[in-house]
């Protein structure tokens, strides 16, 4: 009985061991690299005049258009395809 307990204990301890130490060390590198590749200007947050180049009327119209987009939902698209199939021309 004691031998079985020892074997069971070793099996349980082995289940807690890490099997991916090399993968875990670089976990998330691909996401961080993709995010860095998509950043046009990493120093943009340090610019004291972030809206330079956009006139007041264009900025106001953009904000109004953005706010109106939440007042009514976009129209529903009715997609019913009874008896047809995507590859019907074959």
C-alpha positions in Angstrom: 0.0 0.0 0.0 2.9 2.3 0.8 4.5 1.7 -2.6 1.2 2.6 -4.4 1.0 5.9 -2.4 4.5 6.8 -3.3 3.9 6.1 -7.0 0.6 8.1 -6.9 2.4 11.0 -5.2 5.2 11.0 -7.9 2.6 11.0 -10.7 0.7 13.9 -9.1 3.9 15.9 -8.6 5.0 15.3 -12.2 1.7 16.7 -13.4 2.6 20.1 -11.8 5.9 20.4 -13.6 6.2 23.0 -16.4 6.7 21.5 -19.8 6.9 24.7 -21.8 9.6 26.9 -20.3 10.9 28.2 -23.6 7.4 29.0 -25.0 6.4 30.9 -21.9 9.5 33.1 -22.0 8.5 34.5 -25.3 4.7 34.5 -24.8 3.1 37.5 -26.4 6.1 38.6 -28.5 4.1 38.2 -31.8 1.3 40.5 -30.6 3.7 43.1 -29.3 5.6 43.0 -32.6 2.4 43.4 -34.6 1.3 46.3 -32.4 4.6 48.0 -32.9 4.5 47.5 -36.7 1.1 49.2 -36.8 2.2 52.2 -34.9 2.9 55.1 -37.3 4.3 57.5 -34.8 5.3 56.2 -31.4 6.1 59.7 -30.1 2.6 61.0 -31.0 1.6 61.2 -27.3 4.3 63.8 -26.6 2.9 66.3 -29.2 1.4 69.3 -27.4 -0.8 70.2 -30.4 -2.5 66.9 -31.4 -5.1 68.4 -33.8 -2.8 70.5 -35.9 -3.9 70.4 -39.6 -7.7 69.9 -38.9 -9.7 73.1 -39.1 -12.6 73.8 -36.7 -15.5 73.3 -39.2 -14.2 69.9 -40.3 -13.6 68.8 -36.6 -17.1 70.0 -35.6 -18.7 68.2 -38.6 -16.8 65.0 -37.8 -18.0 65.0 -34.2 -21.6 65.7 -35.1 -21.6 62.9 -37.7 -20.1 60.6 -35.1 -22.7 61.4 -32.5 -25.6 61.0 -35.0 -24.3 57.5 -35.9 -25.6 56.4 -32.4 -29.1 58.0 -32.7 -30.5 55.4 -35.0 -29.2 51.9 -35.8 -28.2 51.0 -39.3 -31.0 49.5 -41.5 -31.4 45.7 -41.2 -30.4 43.7 -44.2 -32.8 40.9 -45.2 -30.8 37.9 -46.2 -33.1 35.0 -47.0 -32.0 32.4 -49.6 -34.6 29.7 -49.8 -33.8 26.9 -52.3 -30.7 28.5 -53.6 -27.1 27.8 -53.0 -23.8 29.6 -53.3 -22.5 27.4 -56.0 -25.7 27.1 -58.1 -24.0 27.8 -61.4 -22.1 24.6 -61.4 
